[in-house]
Amino acid sequence: MSDRTDDPGKAEGGEPERGGTAAPPERVARNLFTYPLTAIGGALVGAGILAFVVMVGIDLLGGADNPYRAIVTWIGIPFVITVGAALTAIGAIRVARQARKRGERIRFMLRIEPSNPRYMRNLWLFLGSMAVLLVLVVYSGIRAYEATESVSFCGTACHEVMGPQNTTYLASAHARVPCVECHIGPGRSVWVKSKLDGLRQVWKTFTNSFERPIPTPVTALRPAQETCEHCHWPEQFYGQTLTNISYFRTDEANSPWTITLLVNVGGGNPRTGHLEGIHWHMVTANTIEYVAADVQRQEIPWVRATDLDGNVTVYDDPESDIGPDSEGYEVRTFDCIDCHNRPSHKFQPPATAINLEISRGTIDADLPYIRKVGLDLLNARYETTDEALAAIPGGLSEFYAAEYPDDIEALRAQIDEAAATLQDIYAGNFFPEMETDYRVRVNNLSHFTNDGCFRCHNDDLVSPEGTTIANACDTCHSIVAQGPSDDVTSLETDLNGLEFEHPVDIAGVWDRIRCTQCHNPAQGY
């Protein structure tokens, strides 16, 4: 790009015409590529355009949609081109200003000047920079979207913030499902929003201003029908599942108590054609809507159910003034996540984890009061994980030294093994630095420590006809075996169902109150 001399105020011989007006400022040939800033800007523009063409081709021929590839193609590369254009414009403005200061008139034209060493040097700088940047933009762009869709990026890039999520994810049933499959999903409709939100999260991490704990539920998640149901098919959820649960009581002997449940998974029964069981909620012909009074969706004062025939029933809490028309409250359509709210990030209550480890034998059931002491140690408040991991072995040793001084040496091996297992439980489920554990990450599939199913299935929600939502135990499962043993074959069994027997005699109180009035976060079971 250059300017050409073209001065009408000069005569043919080069001298000003006599009697003519004063000669205008001289025009001198100037080339934009003699300025490094403009050369680099032009290289960025050229490289960006070529990279954009390449990435568009990859995007069109790449098969399945990739949200990160789209970010690079439609945001990253255009940003590079914009920066290059801005640098070119800045360089051009500087050229013009410098020329005007010298009293020159300048007009830019495109011209190659092989006889100008400075021009050729900067032209080669431009071409070389463009080639290098092209390779870097394409390669780094491809690697960037590959990296940012990886589990390691999601889980470890912000280690402290995502530590609880990454740890529980790796121990979940979805550990082989990439994070982006659920948190973003296919298509381009939400990737811009999610990535812009990601920039906000990066800034909060950089400035150490992120919230502890990270707020839940995640409101930016796509509807479950667009993510979960790519693998899980509601119309095929039918039948019953046999589940065996071993509990251990908090007495000296850590006495076992086993319950075997026949869980009514339900949905559509292919033999009868009836809709039944737990997954009745998710059969597409039914629609459940509700209003939650709190952000965590644990207090639900209003529910509307529409069945496959279009019949609508509304249940509400007469003592609540919150409903579908209340300002600031959302009418949410019930989906998978309303029950399976922790599909990949389960934070086990200490009792659940201890029961499992005693069943596995990593905690010796013959160690007196180990369940009770373990519960207390896991539920204690610690400032850091390191503090907790140091306190657990010491706490166990102190208890047995005080209560069983004559047996402490004989019990040493079991105490050390139990301490190591309790440390593993803590490290996998408790994250004091992020103020995150089962107490703030409630699991709606359970009705221990939080109400779960009983958020809706209770006597507080009443229809205009005076009916309530079913809340009897056998609505969701039948007890086919139960009793004080960890050997199922020795228990009373009845496939037609047994009446629930509480492991501790509480005179039938369990039938009049919710489980969570005793089994709450403070108790840990």
C-alpha positions as CSV (number, residue, x, y, z in Angstrom):
1,M,0.0,0.0,0.0
2,S,1.5,3.3,-1.0
3,D,0.9,6.9,-2.0
4,R,1.8,8.3,-5.4
5,T,3.1,11.8,-6.2
6,D,0.5,13.7,-8.2
7,D,0.9,17.5,-7.8
8,P,-1.1,19.7,-10.2
9,G,0.5,22.7,-8.7
10,K,3.8,21.9,-10.5
11,A,4.7,22.7,-14.1
12,E,5.9,20.1,-16.5
13,G,9.5,21.0,-15.7
14,G,9.0,20.7,-12.0
15,E,8.9,24.4,-11.1
16,P,5.7,26.1,-9.9
17,E,3.9,28.0,-12.6
18,R,4.4,31.8,-12.4
19,G,1.4,33.6,-11.2
20,G,-0.2,30.4,-10.0
21,T,-1.4,29.7,-6.5
22,A,0.8,28.3,-3.8
23,A,1.7,24.7,-4.3
24,P,-0.2,22.3,-2.1
25,P,1.7,20.0,0.3
26,E,3.8,17.5,-1.5
27,R,2.6,13.9,-1.8
28,V,5.2,11.3,-1.1
29,A,5.0,7.6,-1.7
30,R,4.4,5.8,1.6
31,N,3.9,2.0,2.1
32,L,1.9,0.6,5.0
33,F,4.1,-2.5,5.1
34,T,7.1,-0.3,6.1
35,Y,5.5,-0.2,9.6
36,P,5.9,-3.3,11.7
37,L,2.6,-2.8,13.6
38,T,0.6,-2.7,10.4
39,A,2.5,-5.8,9.0
40,I,1.7,-7.8,12.2
41,G,-1.9,-6.7,12.1
42,G,-2.2,-7.7,8.4
43,A,-0.7,-11.1,9.3
44,L,-3.2,-11.7,12.0
45,V,-6.1,-10.8,9.6
46,G,-4.7,-13.1,6.9
47,A,-4.0,-16.0,9.3
48,G,-7.4,-15.5,10.9
49,I,-9.3,-15.6,7.7
50,L,-7.5,-18.8,6.5
51,A,-7.9,-20.4,9.9
52,F,-11.6,-19.5,9.8
53,V,-12.1,-21.2,6.4
54,V,-10.3,-24.3,7.7
55,M,-12.3,-24.5,11.0
56,V,-15.6,-24.0,9.1
57,G,-14.7,-26.9,7.0
58,I,-13.9,-29.0,10.0
59,D,-17.1,-27.9,11.6
60,L,-19.2,-28.9,8.6
61,L,-17.5,-32.2,8.1
62,G,-16.8,-33.1,11.7
63,G,-20.0,-35.0,12.3
64,A,-21.4,-34.6,15.9
65,D,-21.6,-31.0,17.1
66,N,-18.8,-30.0,19.4
67,P,-19.5,-26.9,21.5
68,Y,-15.8,-26.1,22.0
69,R,-15.0,-26.4,18.3
70,A,-17.8,-23.9,17.7
71,I,-16.3,-21.5,20.3
72,V,-13.0,-21.5,18.5
73,T,-14.6,-21.2,15.0
74,W,-17.2,-18.6,15.7
75,I,-15.7,-16.6,18.6
76,G,-12.0,-17.3,18.9
77,I,-10.9,-16.8,15.3
78,P,-13.1,-13.8,14.6
79,F,-11.6,-12.3,17.7
80,V,-8.1,-12.8,16.2
81,I,-9.2,-11.2,12.9
82,T,-10.7,-8.3,14.8
83,V,-7.5,-7.7,16.7
84,G,-5.5,-7.9,13.5
85,A,-7.8,-5.4,11.8
86,A,-7.5,-3.1,14.7
87,L,-3.7,-3.2,14.6
88,T,-3.7,-2.5,10.9
89,A,-6.0,0.4,11.4
90,I,-3.8,1.8,14.2
91,G,-0.8,1.4,12.0
92,A,-2.5,3.2,9.1
93,I,-3.6,6.1,11.4
94,R,0.0,6.4,12.7
95,V,1.3,6.6,9.1
96,A,-1.2,9.3,8.2
97,R,-0.5,11.4,11.3
98,Q,3.3,11.2,10.8
99,A,2.9,12.3,7.2
100,R,0.7,15.2,8.1
101,K,3.2,16.4,10.6
102,R,5.8,16.5,7.8
103,G,3.4,18.5,5.7
104,E,2.8,15.7,3.3
105,R,-0.5,14.7,1.7
106,I,-1.0,11.0,1.8
107,R,-3.3,8.6,-0.1
108,F,-2.9,4.9,0.4
109,M,-2.6,2.5,-2.6
110,L,-1.8,-1.1,-3.0
111,R,1.7,-1.5,-4.6
112,I,4.6,-3.9,-4.2
113,E,8.0,-2.2,-4.2
114,P,10.7,-4.9,-4.6
115,S,13.4,-2.2,-4.9
116,N,12.6,-0.9,-1.5
117,P,14.6,-2.9,1.1
118,R,12.6,-1.7,4.1
119,Y,9.4,-2.5,2.3
120,M,10.6,-6.0,1.3
121,R,11.9,-6.7,4.8
122,N,8.5,-5.9,6.4
123,L,6.6,-7.7,3.6
124,W,8.5,-10.8,4.5
125,L,7.8,-10.2,8.1
126,F,4.1,-10.0,7.2
127,L,4.2,-13.2,5.2
128,G,6.3,-15.1,7.7
129,S,4.2,-13.9,10.6
130,M,1.0,-14.9,8.7
131,A,2.3,-18.4,8.0
132,V,3.4,-19.0,11.6
133,L,0.2,-17.5,13.1
134,L,-1.9,-19.6,10.7
135,V,-0.2,-22.8,11.9
136,L,-0.5,-21.7,15.6
137,V,-4.1,-20.6,15.3
138,V,-5.3,-23.8,13.6
139,Y,-3.2,-26.1,15.9
140,S,-3.9,-24.3,19.1
141,G,-7.6,-24.0,18.2
142,I,-8.0,-27.7,17.6
143,R,-6.1,-28.6,20.8
144,A,-8.0,-25.9,22.8
145,Y,-11.4,-27.3,22.1
146,E,-10.1,-30.9,22.6
147,A,-8.6,-29.9,26.0
148,T,-11.6,-27.8,27.2
149,E,-14.0,-30.7,26.6
150,S,-11.9,-33.1,28.6
151,V,-12.8,-34.3,32.1
152,S,-9.4,-33.3,33.4
153,F,-10.0,-29.7,32.3
154,C,-13.4,-29.5,33.9
155,G,-12.2,-31.2,37.1
156,T,-8.7,-29.9,37.7
157,A,-8.2,-26.6,35.9
158,C,-9.8,-24.9,38.9
159,H,-8.7,-27.5,41.5
160,E,-10.0,-26.0,44.7
161,V,-13.3,-24.9,43.2
162,M,-14.1,-28.1,41.3
163,G,-12.3,-30.5,43.7
164,P,-15.5,-31.7,45.4
165,Q,-17.3,-32.2,42.0
166,N,-14.3,-34.0,40.4
167,T,-13.7,-36.3,43.4
168,T,-17.3,-37.5,43.6
169,Y,-17.7,-37.6,39.8
170,L,-14.7,-40.1,39.5
171,A,-16.5,-42.3,42.0
172,S,-19.9,-42.2,40.3
173,A,-21.7,-44.3,37.8
174,H,-21.2,-41.6,35.2
175,A,-17.4,-41.5,35.6
176,R,-17.0,-42.4,31.9
177,V,-19.4,-39.8,30.7
178,P,-17.6,-36.5,29.8
179,C,-18.7,-33.5,31.9
180,V,-19.8,-31.6,28.8
181,E,-22.4,-34.3,27.9
182,C,-24.5,-33.2,30.8
183,H,-23.4,-29.7,31.6
184,I,-23.6,-28.5,27.9
185,G,-25.0,-31.2,25.7
186,P,-25.2,-31.4,21.9
187,G,-26.0,-28.5,19.6
188,R,-25.1,-24.8,19.6
189,S,-28.1,-23.3,21.3
190,V,-26.5,-23.0,24.8
191,W,-22.7,-23.2,24.3
192,V,-22.4,-19.4,24.0
193,K,-24.2,-18.9,27.3
194,S,-22.3,-21.6,29.1
195,K,-18.9,-20.4,27.9
196,L,-19.7,-16.8,28.8
197,D,-20.7,-18.0,32.2
198,G,-17.4,-19.9,32.2
199,L,-15.5,-16.7,31.7
200,R,-17.4,-15.3,34.8
201,Q,-16.3,-18.4,36.7
202,V,-12.7,-18.0,35.6
203,W,-12.7,-14.4,36.8
204,K,-14.1,-15.4,40.2
205,T,-11.5,-18.1,40.5
206,F,-8.7,-15.7,39.5
207,T,-9.9,-13.1,42.0
208,N,-10.7,-15.7,44.7
209,S,-14.2,-14.3,44.9
210,F,-16.1,-17.6,44.2
211,E,-18.8,-18.6,46.6
212,R,-18.3,-21.4,49.1
213,P,-20.1,-23.7,48.7
214,I,-20.8,-23.3,44.9
215,P,-24.5,-22.6,44.7
216,T,-26.8,-25.4,43.6
217,P,-28.9,-26.4,41.8
218,V,-27.1,-25.5,38.6
219,T,-29.8,-23.4,36.8
220,A,-27.9,-23.4,33.5
221,L,-28.3,-27.1,32.9
222,R,-30.2,-28.1,29.8
223,P,-33.5,-30.0,30.3
224,A,-33.0,-33.6,31.2
225,Q,-34.8,-34.7,28.1
226,E,-32.0,-33.2,26.0
227,T,-29.2,-34.8,28.0
228,C,-30.2,-37.7,30.3
229,E,-32.6,-39.2,27.9
230,H,-29.9,-39.6,25.2
231,C,-28.9,-42.7,27.2
232,H,-31.9,-43.3,29.5
233,W,-35.3,-44.0,28.0
234,P,-38.3,-43.3,30.3
235,E,-40.7,-45.4,28.4
236,Q,-38.6,-48.4,29.1
237,F,-38.4,-47.9,32.9
238,Y,-40.7,-50.6,34.2
239,G,-40.7,-53.6,36.5
240,Q,-39.2,-54.0,40.0
241,T,-35.6,-54.0,41.3
242,L,-34.4,-56.0,44.3
243,T,-32.2,-53.9,46.6
244,N,-30.4,-55.2,49.7
245,I,-29.4,-52.6,52.3
246,S,-27.2,-53.4,55.3
247,Y,-27.3,-51.1,58.3
248,F,-25.4,-51.2,61.6
249,R,-26.7,-49.7,64.8
250,T,-24.8,-47.4,67.1
251,D,-24.5,-49.8,70.0
252,E,-21.4,-51.4,71.3
253,A,-21.7,-54.4,69.1
254,N,-22.5,-52.4,66.0
255,S,-25.4,-54.7,65.6
256,P,-26.5,-55.4,62.0
257,W,-29.9,-54.8,60.6
258,T,-30.7,-55.7,57.0
259,I,-33.7,-54.6,54.8
260,T,-34.4,-56.0,51.3
261,L,-36.6,-53.8,49.2
262,L,-38.5,-54.6,46.0
263,V,-38.3,-51.1,44.4
264,N,-41.2,-50.3,42.1
265,V,-39.1,-48.7,39.3
266,G,-42.3,-48.7,37.2
267,G,-43.2,-46.4,34.4
268,G,-45.1,-48.2,31.8
269,N,-46.0,-51.8,32.4
270,P,-45.7,-53.6,29.0
271,R,-47.9,-56.5,30.2
272,T,-50.9,-54.5,31.5
273,G,-50.4,-51.2,29.6
274,H,-50.8,-49.4,32.9
275,L,-48.7,-46.5,34.2
276,E,-47.3,-47.3,37.6
277,G,-44.3,-47.1,39.9
278,I,-41.7,-44.4,40.5
279,H,-41.1,-43.5,36.9
280,W,-44.8,-42.8,36.4
281,H,-43.6,-39.2,36.9
282,M,-41.5,-39.3,33.7
283,V,-43.8,-41.1,31.3
284,T,-44.1,-38.4,28.6
285,A,-47.9,-38.5,28.6
286,N,-47.9,-37.2,32.2
287,T,-46.8,-33.7,33.2
288,I,-45.9,-32.7,36.8
289,E,-45.3,-29.0,37.6
290,Y,-44.4,-27.5,40.9
291,V,-43.4,-24.3,42.6
292,A,-40.5,-24.4,45.1
293,A,-40.3,-21.9,48.0
294,D,-36.5,-22.1,48.3
295,V,-33.6,-22.1,45.9
296,Q,-32.7,-25.7,46.8
297,R,-36.2,-26.9,45.8
298,Q,-36.7,-28.6,49.1
299,E,-39.9,-26.8,50.2
300,I,-42.7,-27.3,47.7
301,P,-46.0,-25.7,48.5
302,W,-47.7,-26.2,45.1
303,V,-48.0,-29.1,42.7
304,R,-50.0,-29.5,39.5
305,A,-50.4,-33.0,37.9
306,T,-51.8,-33.5,34.4
307,D,-52.4,-37.1,33.4
308,L,-52.4,-38.7,29.9
309,D,-56.1,-38.0,29.6
310,G,-55.6,-34.3,30.2
311,N,-57.1,-34.4,33.7
312,V,-55.5,-31.7,35.9
313,T,-55.2,-31.9,39.7
314,V,-53.7,-29.2,41.8
315,Y,-52.3,-29.8,45.3
316,D,-51.3,-26.9,47.5
317,D,-50.4,-26.2,51.1
318,P,-53.2,-24.2,52.7
319,E,-50.8,-22.6,55.1
320,S,-48.6,-21.2,52.4
321,D,-49.2,-18.1,50.3
322,I,-46.8,-19.2,47.5
323,G,-48.3,-20.4,44.3
324,P,-47.9,-20.2,40.5
325,D,-48.8,-16.5,40.4
326,S,-46.5,-15.4,43.2
327,E,-43.9,-12.9,42.0
328,G,-40.3,-14.2,42.0
329,Y,-41.3,-17.9,41.9
330,E,-41.0,-20.2,39.0
331,V,-43.4,-22.9,37.8
332,R,-41.0,-25.7,37.0
333,T,-41.8,-28.8,35.0
334,F,-40.7,-31.9,36.8
335,D,-37.9,-33.9,35.2
336,C,-35.2,-36.5,36.0
337,I,-33.0,-34.1,37.9
338,D,-35.8,-33.3,40.5
339,C,-35.2,-36.7,42.0
340,H,-31.9,-37.7,40.6
341,N,-30.4,-34.4,41.6
342,R,-26.9,-35.9,42.3
343,P,-26.4,-38.3,39.4
344,S,-22.7,-37.8,39.2
345,H,-21.8,-36.0,42.4
346,K,-23.0,-37.9,45.4
347,F,-21.7,-36.8,48.8
348,Q,-22.4,-39.7,51.1
349,P,-23.7,-39.1,54.6
350,P,-21.2,-40.7,57.1
351,A,-23.6,-43.4,58.3
352,T,-24.2,-44.6,54.7
353,A,-20.4,-44.7,54.0
354,I,-19.6,-46.5,57.3
355,N,-22.4,-49.0,56.8
356,L,-20.9,-49.9,53.4
357,E,-17.3,-50.2,54.7
358,I,-18.4,-52.4,57.6
359,S,-20.2,-54.6,55.1
360,R,-17.1,-54.8,53.0
361,G,-14.9,-55.6,56.0
362,T,-12.6,-52.6,55.8
363,I,-14.0,-51.5,59.1
364,D,-14.1,-54.3,61.6
365,A,-17.6,-54.7,63.1
366,D,-16.0,-56.3,66.2
367,L,-14.4,-52.9,67.1
368,P,-16.7,-51.7,69.9
369,Y,-18.8,-48.6,69.1
370,I,-16.9,-48.0,65.8
371,R,-20.0,-46.8,64.0
372,K,-20.9,-44.3,66.7
373,V,-17.3,-43.0,67.1
374,G,-16.8,-42.9,63.3
375,L,-20.0,-40.9,62.9
376,D,-18.9,-38.4,65.5
377,L,-15.4,-38.0,63.9
378,L,-16.7,-37.6,60.3
379,N,-19.4,-35.2,61.4
380,A,-17.1,-32.9,63.4
381,R,-16.4,-29.5,62.0
382,Y,-12.8,-29.0,60.6
383,E,-11.3,-26.0,59.0
384,T,-9.3,-28.0,56.4
385,T,-9.0,-31.5,55.0
386,D,-5.5,-31.9,56.5
387,E,-6.8,-31.1,59.9
388,A,-9.6,-33.7,59.6
389,L,-7.2,-36.4,58.3
390,A,-4.9,-35.7,61.3
391,A,-7.8,-35.6,63.8
392,I,-9.5,-38.9,62.8
393,P,-6.7,-41.4,63.9
394,G,-6.0,-39.4,67.0
395,G,-9.7,-39.3,67.9
396,L,-10.1,-43.1,67.5
397,S,-7.0,-43.8,69.6
398,E,-8.1,-41.4,72.3
399,F,-11.6,-43.0,72.5
400,Y,-10.3,-46.6,72.8
401,A,-7.5,-45.6,75.2
402,A,-10.1,-44.0,77.5
403,E,-12.9,-46.6,77.2
404,Y,-10.9,-49.8,76.6
405,P,-7.5,-49.2,78.1
406,D,-6.8,-52.9,78.8
407,D,-7.6,-53.9,75.2
408,I,-6.0,-51.0,73.3
409,E,-3.0,-53.0,72.1
410,A,-5.1,-55.9,71.0
411,L,-7.3,-53.6,69.1
412,R,-4.5,-51.6,67.5
413,A,-4.6,-53.2,64.1
414,Q,-8.3,-52.8,63.8
415,I,-8.1,-49.2,65.0
416,D,-5.5,-48.3,62.4
417,E,-7.4,-50.0,59.6
418,A,-10.6,-48.2,60.7
419,A,-8.8,-44.9,60.9
420,A,-7.4,-45.3,57.4
421,T,-10.9,-46.1,56.0
422,L,-12.5,-43.2,57.8
423,Q,-9.8,-40.9,56.3
424,D,-10.7,-42.2,52.9
425,I,-14.4,-41.6,53.5
426,Y,-13.7,-38.1,54.6
427,A,-11.4,-37.3,51.7
428,G,-14.0,-38.5,49.2
429,N,-17.1,-36.8,50.7
430,F,-16.1,-33.9,52.9
431,F,-14.4,-30.7,51.6
432,P,-14.2,-28.1,54.4
433,E,-12.3,-25.6,52.3
434,M,-15.3,-25.4,50.0
435,E,-17.8,-25.9,52.8
436,T,-19.2,-28.8,50.8
437,D,-20.5,-32.2,52.1
438,Y,-23.8,-34.1,52.3
439,R,-25.3,-31.3,54.5
440,V,-25.3,-28.8,51.6
441,R,-25.5,-31.3,48.7
442,V,-28.7,-33.0,49.6
443,N,-29.7,-36.2,47.7
444,N,-33.4,-36.3,46.8
445,L,-33.4,-40.0,46.2
446,S,-33.2,-40.6,49.9
447,H,-35.6,-39.7,52.7
448,F,-32.7,-39.8,55.3
449,T,-31.1,-36.4,56.1
450,N,-33.5,-34.6,53.8
451,D,-37.1,-35.1,52.8
452,G,-36.4,-36.3,49.2
453,C,-39.7,-37.9,47.9
454,F,-41.6,-36.5,50.9
455,R,-41.1,-32.9,49.6
456,C,-44.3,-33.6,47.5
457,H,-45.5,-36.9,48.9
458,N,-46.9,-35.7,52.2
459,D,-50.1,-34.7,53.9
460,D,-49.5,-31.0,53.7
461,L,-50.4,-30.7,50.0
462,V,-54.1,-31.1,49.5
463,S,-56.3,-30.9,46.4
464,P,-59.7,-29.1,46.3
465,E,-61.3,-32.5,46.7
466,G,-59.4,-33.1,49.9
467,T,-57.0,-35.7,48.5
468,T,-53.3,-35.8,49.1
469,I,-50.4,-37.2,47.1
470,A,-49.7,-40.9,48.0
471,N,-47.0,-41.2,50.7
472,A,-47.3,-44.8,52.0
473,C,-44.1,-46.8,52.0
474,D,-45.4,-49.3,49.5
475,T,-46.0,-46.5,47.0
476,C,-42.3,-46.8,45.9
477,H,-41.1,-50.1,47.4
478,S,-42.1,-53.2,49.3
479,I,-40.1,-54.7,52.2
480,V,-39.6,-58.4,51.3
481,A,-37.0,-59.2,54.1
482,Q,-35.8,-57.4,57.2
483,G,-34.2,-58.2,60.5
484,P,-31.2,-58.2,62.9
485,S,-28.7,-60.0,60.7
486,D,-26.4,-59.3,57.7
487,D,-27.3,-62.8,56.4
488,V,-30.3,-62.3,54.2
489,T,-31.1,-66.0,54.1
490,S,-31.7,-66.0,57.9
491,L,-34.3,-63.2,57.7
492,E,-38.1,-63.3,57.6
493,T,-39.1,-63.1,54.0
494,D,-42.3,-62.4,52.2
495,L,-42.5,-61.3,48.5
496,N,-46.0,-59.9,49.2
497,G,-44.4,-57.4,51.5
498,L,-43.8,-57.0,55.2
499,E,-44.8,-54.2,57.6
500,F,-41.8,-52.0,58.3
501,E,-40.1,-52.7,61.6
502,H,-37.8,-50.0,63.0
503,P,-34.4,-51.3,64.0
504,V,-34.9,-49.6,67.4
505,D,-38.2,-49.9,69.2
506,I,-39.6,-46.3,69.1
507,A,-43.3,-47.4,69.7
508,G,-44.4,-46.8,66.1
509,V,-43.4,-43.2,66.1
510,W,-41.9,-43.7,62.6
511,D,-45.5,-44.1,61.2
512,R,-46.5,-40.7,62.5
513,I,-43.5,-38.5,61.6
514,R,-41.1,-38.0,58.7
515,C,-37.9,-39.9,58.9
516,T,-35.9,-36.7,58.7
517,Q,-37.2,-35.6,62.1
518,C,-34.7,-38.0,63.5
519,H,-32.4,-38.9,60.5
520,N,-31.2,-35.4,59.8
521,P,-27.9,-33.7,58.9
522,A,-27.0,-33.2,62.5
523,Q,-27.1,-37.0,63.0
524,G,-25.5,-37.9,59.7
525,Y,-27.8,-40.8,59.1
